[in-house]
């Protein structure tokens, strides 16, 4: 038999549920407000005590009203926050299962794609998905099986709130960790986000890709083209993240394609630049440009990236020499239409000149003594001091150190052979790119 106290508690519960069932929209909104204020942060046992062991009876009413009204946005933020109190409570696994059994995940994902729903409501939906994903591997798999990665990625690209986008990033990172069955799906979704129009979404996707890359340990074939295109951004925070990801990718099998892609960005073809010129620039009344701005931005960012990679890895610097990086940097230095390309290419070339005697020799010969001395005096400000003739000399340079490097390699191999044979002779290659790897010259 139940005690008088228990009967009173059950009576209060039934009265509360009846009040909810008979309430209109405004009254239900008030009930939700009071519920949130009184129960935020409570554990599952505390909620059960509050509802006389019948908390699930209220949760099922919340989920039912959610399924009926979510497309209208009616009291949606309060409704989702109320459900969140149940799902995030300590020892709330029973509530979570009850919510999922009525299609809770699909409802939350559909909310993200509805145009009429407010950003704040969608943010609450993301937070509930975070709670579900953090509950374990099988729940992450459920989200992914419900085409969740696509819905979440599209929402990240279209969201106008940076705060909400950061919440989406937290969710995507959760889906990458401890989810071996679908981690590749999340990785591909992040790669697909890179061309989107939102700089914040690009920045967050690049950050999350670095995490995903370290977990997966393999690369997607399209990632090279996607990340190189991001270098055309005008947003320095996005460019920074792209360069950081490129540094990571250089340690994987896409390294040759990555370096070749950077070389191509340093010297875009004239035909290609005119093909990509915006139509508005075809108007004779508009000032003409030789290439669209994104291509110049890519060129400058590529020069910067090459410098970062070369300074961090001598072996990679040598690989870039084989790809005629010196010729390409000098060509970028002659691009008088974009001073940042000139400045960054000059700084990167300065490093190669300091580190490799063979580069110093060829650059001095190609530039001529006067221009070379200007370059040595202050590489960062060279673009401010050169005239049009000197710019043309840089742009039209024919420097090719690969032949010299090949001859040095042959000489070094011969030296090793003779040394192994015990011969007293010693052969040296004075301009070998292996010769000076100490501190850069002042």
C-alpha positions as CSV (number, residue, x, y, z in Angstrom):
1,X,0.0,0.0,0.0
2,X,1.1,3.5,-0.7
3,X,1.6,6.0,2.1
4,X,-0.3,9.2,2.4
5,X,2.8,11.1,1.4
6,X,3.2,9.0,-1.7
7,X,-0.4,9.4,-2.6
8,X,-0.1,13.2,-2.3
9,X,3.0,13.1,-4.6
10,X,1.2,11.1,-7.2
11,X,-1.8,13.4,-7.0
12,X,0.5,16.4,-7.6
13,X,2.1,14.6,-10.6
14,X,-1.3,13.9,-12.1
15,X,-2.4,17.4,-11.5
16,X,0.7,18.8,-13.2
17,X,0.3,16.5,-16.2
18,X,-3.4,17.4,-16.5
19,X,-2.4,21.1,-16.4
20,X,0.0,20.5,-19.3
21,X,-2.5,18.5,-21.3
22,X,-5.2,21.2,-21.0
23,X,-2.8,24.2,-21.4
24,X,-2.7,26.4,-24.5
25,X,0.5,27.6,-26.3
26,X,1.2,30.5,-23.9
27,X,0.5,28.5,-20.8
28,X,2.8,25.6,-21.9
29,X,5.5,28.2,-22.6
30,X,5.2,29.4,-19.0
31,X,5.3,25.8,-17.7
32,X,8.5,25.2,-19.6
33,X,10.1,28.4,-18.3
34,X,9.3,27.3,-14.7
35,X,10.5,23.8,-15.4
36,X,13.9,25.0,-16.7
37,X,14.4,27.4,-13.8
38,X,13.6,24.8,-11.2
39,X,15.4,21.7,-12.7
40,X,18.5,22.9,-14.5
41,X,21.5,20.6,-13.6
42,X,19.5,18.0,-11.7
43,X,20.4,14.4,-11.9
44,X,18.1,11.6,-13.1
45,X,17.3,10.5,-9.5
46,X,16.5,14.1,-8.5
47,X,14.2,14.5,-11.5
48,X,12.4,11.2,-10.6
49,X,11.9,12.5,-7.0
50,X,10.6,15.8,-8.4
51,X,8.0,13.9,-10.5
52,X,7.2,11.1,-8.0
53,X,9.0,8.5,-10.2
54,X,7.1,9.6,-13.2
55,X,9.5,11.9,-15.0
56,X,9.2,9.9,-18.2
57,X,5.5,10.8,-18.3
58,X,6.5,14.4,-18.7
59,X,9.3,13.7,-21.1
60,X,7.0,11.8,-23.5
61,X,4.7,14.8,-23.6
62,X,7.6,17.0,-24.4
63,X,8.8,14.8,-27.2
64,X,5.3,14.4,-28.6
65,X,4.8,18.2,-28.7
66,X,8.2,18.6,-30.3
67,X,7.3,16.2,-33.1
68,X,4.0,18.0,-33.7
69,X,5.2,21.6,-33.6
70,X,8.9,21.7,-34.5
71,X,8.2,22.8,-38.1
72,X,6.4,25.9,-36.8
73,X,9.2,26.9,-34.3
74,X,6.6,27.3,-31.5
75,X,8.4,27.6,-28.1
76,X,11.1,25.5,-29.8
77,X,14.0,26.8,-27.8
78,X,12.3,26.3,-24.4
79,X,11.1,22.8,-25.5
80,X,14.6,21.7,-26.6
81,X,16.2,23.1,-23.4
82,X,13.6,21.2,-21.4
83,X,14.4,18.0,-23.2
84,X,18.1,18.7,-22.7
85,X,17.6,18.8,-18.9
86,X,16.5,15.1,-19.1
87,X,19.1,14.0,-21.6
88,X,22.1,15.7,-19.9
89,X,21.2,14.6,-16.4
90,X,23.5,12.2,-14.6
91,X,22.4,8.6,-15.0
92,X,19.9,9.6,-17.7
93,X,20.4,6.7,-20.1
94,X,16.8,5.7,-19.8
95,X,15.6,9.1,-20.9
96,X,18.0,9.1,-23.8
97,X,16.7,5.8,-25.1
98,X,13.1,7.0,-24.7
99,X,13.9,10.1,-26.8
100,X,15.7,8.1,-29.5
101,X,13.0,5.5,-29.8
102,X,10.5,8.2,-30.9
103,X,12.9,9.4,-33.7
104,X,14.5,12.2,-31.7
105,X,17.7,12.3,-33.7
106,X,15.9,12.6,-37.0
107,X,13.8,15.5,-35.6
108,X,16.9,17.4,-34.4
109,X,18.6,17.0,-37.8
110,X,15.5,18.1,-39.6
111,X,15.3,21.3,-37.5
112,X,18.8,22.2,-38.8
113,X,17.5,22.3,-42.4
114,X,14.4,24.3,-41.8
115,X,14.6,27.9,-43.2
116,X,11.9,29.4,-41.0
117,X,13.5,28.2,-37.7
118,X,15.5,30.7,-35.7
119,X,19.2,30.4,-35.3
120,X,18.9,30.2,-31.5
121,X,16.5,27.2,-31.9
122,X,19.0,25.4,-34.2
123,X,21.8,26.0,-31.7
124,X,19.8,24.2,-29.0
125,X,19.3,21.3,-31.5
126,X,23.1,21.2,-32.0
127,X,23.6,21.1,-28.2
128,X,21.2,18.1,-27.9
129,X,23.1,16.3,-30.7
130,X,26.3,17.0,-28.7
131,X,24.7,15.3,-25.6
132,X,23.7,12.3,-27.7
133,X,27.1,12.0,-29.5
134,X,28.9,12.2,-26.2
135,X,26.9,9.3,-24.7
136,X,28.9,6.7,-26.6
137,X,30.0,5.1,-29.9
138,X,26.6,3.6,-30.8
139,X,24.9,7.0,-30.5
140,X,27.5,8.6,-32.8
141,X,26.9,5.9,-35.3
142,X,23.1,6.5,-35.0
143,X,23.6,10.2,-35.9
144,X,25.8,9.3,-38.9
145,X,23.4,6.6,-40.1
146,X,20.7,9.2,-40.1
147,X,22.6,11.3,-42.7
148,X,23.6,13.5,-39.8
149,X,27.1,14.5,-41.1
150,X,25.6,16.0,-44.3
151,X,22.9,17.9,-42.4
152,X,25.4,19.2,-39.8
153,X,28.0,20.2,-42.4
154,X,25.4,22.1,-44.5
155,X,24.2,23.9,-41.4
156,X,27.7,24.9,-40.5
157,X,28.2,26.3,-44.0
158,X,24.9,28.3,-43.9
159,X,24.9,29.5,-40.3
160,X,25.2,33.2,-39.7
161,X,26.2,33.0,-36.1
162,X,29.8,32.4,-35.2
163,X,28.8,31.2,-31.7
164,X,26.5,28.6,-33.3
165,X,29.2,27.5,-35.8
166,X,31.6,26.9,-32.9
167,X,29.0,24.6,-31.3
168,X,28.8,22.7,-34.6
169,X,32.6,22.3,-34.6
170,X,32.4,20.7,-31.1
171,X,29.8,18.3,-32.4
172,X,31.9,17.3,-35.5
173,X,35.0,16.8,-33.3
174,X,32.9,14.5,-31.1
175,X,31.8,12.5,-34.2
176,X,35.4,12.1,-35.3
177,X,36.6,10.7,-32.0
178,X,35.7,7.1,-31.0
179,X,33.7,6.5,-34.2
180,X,35.8,4.3,-36.4
181,X,32.9,3.1,-38.5
182,X,32.0,6.6,-39.7
183,X,35.1,8.7,-39.0
184,X,35.9,8.7,-42.8
185,X,32.4,10.0,-43.5
186,X,33.0,12.9,-41.1
187,X,36.4,13.6,-42.7
188,X,34.9,13.7,-46.2
189,X,32.2,16.0,-45.0
190,X,34.8,18.4,-43.6
191,X,36.7,18.4,-46.9
192,X,33.5,19.1,-48.8
193,X,33.0,22.2,-46.5
194,X,36.3,23.9,-47.6
195,X,34.9,25.6,-50.7
196,X,31.9,27.1,-48.9
197,X,31.4,30.9,-48.8
198,X,31.5,31.3,-45.0
199,X,35.1,32.2,-43.7
200,X,34.2,31.0,-40.2
201,X,33.0,27.7,-41.5
202,X,36.2,27.3,-43.5
203,X,38.3,28.2,-40.5
204,X,36.5,25.7,-38.2
205,X,36.5,23.0,-40.9
206,X,40.3,23.3,-41.3
207,X,40.9,23.1,-37.6
208,X,38.7,20.0,-37.3
209,X,40.3,18.4,-40.3
210,X,43.7,18.6,-38.6
211,X,42.2,16.6,-35.7
212,X,40.5,14.1,-38.1
213,X,43.7,13.7,-40.1
214,X,45.7,12.7,-37.1
215,X,43.0,10.2,-36.1
216,X,42.4,8.6,-39.5
217,X,46.1,8.6,-40.7
218,X,45.1,8.6,-44.4
219,X,44.2,11.4,-46.8
220,X,41.4,11.9,-49.2
221,X,42.4,12.5,-52.9
222,X,40.5,15.8,-53.2
223,X,41.9,17.4,-50.1
224,X,45.0,18.9,-51.9
225,X,43.0,20.9,-54.5
226,X,40.5,22.0,-51.8
227,X,43.0,23.3,-49.3
228,X,45.1,25.0,-52.0
229,X,42.0,26.9,-53.2
230,X,41.4,28.1,-49.7
231,X,44.7,29.9,-49.9
232,X,42.9,32.4,-52.2
233,X,41.0,33.7,-49.2
234,X,41.2,37.3,-48.0
235,X,40.8,36.2,-44.4
236,X,44.1,35.8,-42.7
237,X,42.7,33.5,-39.9
238,X,41.5,31.1,-42.6
239,X,44.8,31.3,-44.5
240,X,46.7,30.5,-41.2
241,X,44.6,27.3,-40.6
242,X,45.1,26.3,-44.3
243,X,48.8,26.6,-43.9
244,X,48.8,24.6,-40.7
245,X,46.8,21.8,-42.4
246,X,49.3,21.9,-45.3
247,X,52.1,21.4,-42.9
248,X,50.4,18.3,-41.6
249,X,49.5,17.0,-45.0
250,X,53.2,17.3,-46.1
251,X,53.8,14.2,-43.9
252,X,51.4,12.0,-45.9
253,X,51.3,10.4,-49.3
254,X,49.9,13.6,-50.9
255,X,53.2,15.5,-50.4
256,X,54.3,15.4,-54.1
257,X,50.9,16.6,-55.3
258,X,50.9,19.3,-52.6
259,X,54.3,20.6,-53.5
260,X,53.5,20.6,-57.3
261,X,50.3,22.5,-56.5
262,X,52.1,25.1,-54.6
263,X,54.6,25.6,-57.4
264,X,51.7,26.0,-59.9
265,X,50.2,28.7,-57.7
266,X,53.5,30.7,-57.7
267,X,53.3,31.0,-61.5
268,X,49.7,31.0,-62.7
269,X,49.4,30.9,-66.5
270,X,48.4,34.1,-68.3
271,X,45.6,32.2,-70.2
272,X,44.2,30.9,-67.0
273,X,44.2,34.2,-65.2
274,X,42.2,35.9,-68.0
275,X,39.8,33.0,-68.2
276,X,38.9,33.4,-64.5
277,X,38.6,37.2,-64.7
278,X,35.1,38.4,-63.4
279,X,32.7,39.4,-66.2
280,X,32.3,42.9,-64.8
281,X,36.0,43.5,-65.6
282,X,35.2,43.0,-69.3
283,X,33.5,46.4,-69.3
284,X,35.8,48.9,-71.0
285,X,34.7,51.6,-68.5
286,X,36.1,49.5,-65.6
287,X,39.8,49.6,-64.8
288,X,41.3,46.4,-66.2
289,X,43.4,44.0,-64.1
290,X,45.8,41.3,-65.4
291,X,44.4,38.6,-63.1
292,X,41.6,38.2,-60.6
293,X,42.4,39.0,-57.0
294,X,42.0,35.5,-55.6
295,X,44.7,34.2,-57.9
296,X,47.1,36.9,-56.6
297,X,46.1,36.0,-53.1
298,X,46.9,32.4,-53.8
299,X,50.2,33.3,-55.2
300,X,51.2,35.3,-52.2
301,X,49.9,32.6,-49.8
302,X,51.8,30.0,-51.8
303,X,55.0,31.9,-51.4
304,X,54.5,32.2,-47.7
305,X,53.6,28.5,-47.4
306,X,56.7,27.4,-49.3
307,X,58.8,29.4,-46.9
308,X,57.1,27.8,-43.9
309,X,57.6,24.3,-45.3
310,X,61.2,24.9,-46.3
311,X,62.2,26.3,-43.0
312,X,60.6,23.4,-41.2
313,X,62.0,20.6,-43.3
314,X,65.4,20.7,-45.2
315,X,64.4,17.6,-47.2
316,X,61.3,19.3,-48.4
317,X,63.3,22.4,-49.3
318,X,65.5,20.2,-51.5
319,X,62.5,18.6,-53.1
320,X,61.2,22.1,-54.0
321,X,64.5,23.0,-55.5
322,X,64.0,20.1,-57.9
323,X,60.6,21.6,-58.8
324,X,62.2,24.9,-59.8
325,X,61.0,26.8,-56.8
326,X,63.7,29.5,-57.3
327,X,62.5,30.3,-60.8
328,X,59.0,30.5,-59.6
329,X,59.7,32.7,-56.6
330,X,61.6,35.1,-58.8
331,X,58.7,35.2,-61.2
332,X,56.3,36.1,-58.3
333,X,58.8,38.8,-57.2
334,X,58.2,40.4,-60.6
335,X,54.4,40.6,-60.2
336,X,54.0,44.3,-59.9
337,X,50.3,44.0,-59.8
338,X,50.4,42.5,-56.3
339,X,53.0,43.8,-53.8
340,X,52.3,41.1,-51.2
341,X,53.3,38.4,-53.7
342,X,56.5,40.3,-54.3
343,X,57.3,40.7,-50.6
344,X,56.5,37.2,-49.5
345,X,58.3,35.6,-52.5
346,X,61.3,37.7,-51.8
347,X,61.5,36.7,-48.1
348,X,61.2,33.0,-49.1
349,X,63.8,33.3,-51.8
350,X,66.1,34.9,-49.2
351,X,66.0,31.7,-47.2
352,X,66.9,29.5,-50.1
353,X,69.8,31.9,-51.0
354,X,71.1,31.7,-47.5
355,X,70.9,28.0,-47.2
356,X,72.0,26.8,-50.6
357,X,75.2,28.1,-52.3
358,X,74.0,26.8,-55.6
359,X,70.9,29.0,-55.4
360,X,73.0,32.0,-54.4
361,X,75.2,31.6,-57.4
362,X,72.3,31.3,-59.9
363,X,70.2,34.1,-58.4
364,X,73.1,36.5,-58.4
365,X,73.9,35.7,-62.0
366,X,70.2,36.1,-63.1
367,X,69.5,39.3,-61.2
368,X,72.7,41.1,-61.9
369,X,74.9,42.6,-59.3
370,X,73.0,45.8,-58.7
371,X,69.6,44.1,-58.3
372,X,71.2,41.3,-56.2
373,X,72.7,43.8,-53.8
374,X,69.3,45.5,-53.4
375,X,67.9,42.1,-52.6
376,X,70.6,41.3,-50.1
377,X,70.2,44.6,-48.3
378,X,66.5,44.2,-47.5
379,X,64.5,41.4,-49.1
380,X,61.2,42.5,-47.5
381,X,61.4,46.0,-49.0
382,X,62.8,45.0,-52.4
383,X,59.5,45.5,-54.2
384,X,59.5,49.2,-53.1
385,X,62.9,49.8,-54.7
386,X,62.9,48.1,-58.0
387,X,61.9,49.8,-61.3
388,X,59.9,48.3,-64.2
389,X,63.0,47.0,-66.0
390,X,64.2,45.1,-62.9
391,X,60.7,43.8,-62.3
392,X,60.7,42.4,-65.9
393,X,64.1,40.8,-65.3
394,X,62.6,38.9,-62.3
395,X,59.4,38.0,-64.1
396,X,61.2,36.7,-67.2
397,X,64.0,34.9,-65.3
398,X,65.1,31.5,-66.7
399,X,66.8,30.2,-63.5
400,X,67.1,26.5,-63.4
401,X,69.1,25.0,-60.6
402,X,67.9,21.4,-61.2
403,X,70.7,20.7,-63.7
404,X,73.4,22.0,-61.3
405,X,71.8,19.9,-58.5
406,X,71.9,16.8,-60.8
407,X,75.6,17.3,-61.5
408,X,76.3,17.8,-57.8
409,X,74.4,14.6,-57.1
410,X,76.5,12.7,-59.7
411,X,79.7,14.1,-58.2
412,X,78.6,13.1,-54.7
413,X,77.8,9.6,-55.8
414,X,81.2,9.3,-57.5
415,X,82.9,10.6,-54.3
416,X,81.1,8.0,-52.2
417,X,82.2,5.3,-54.7
418,X,85.8,6.3,-54.6
419,X,85.8,6.6,-50.8
420,X,84.4,3.1,-50.5
421,X,87.1,1.9,-52.9
422,X,89.8,3.3,-50.6
423,X,91.0,5.7,-53.3
424,X,93.0,8.7,-52.0
425,X,91.3,11.1,-54.4
426,X,88.5,13.3,-53.1
427,X,86.0,15.0,-55.3
428,X,84.0,18.0,-54.1
429,X,81.1,20.0,-55.5
430,X,81.7,23.5,-54.4
431,X,78.1,24.6,-55.1
432,X,76.4,21.5,-53.7
433,X,73.1,22.2,-52.1
434,X,74.1,19.8,-49.4
435,X,77.1,21.9,-48.4
436,X,75.8,24.6,-46.1
437,X,73.1,23.7,-43.6
438,X,74.2,25.8,-40.7
439,X,72.7,29.1,-39.6
440,X,71.6,31.4,-42.4
441,X,74.0,34.1,-43.5
442,X,73.5,37.5,-42.1
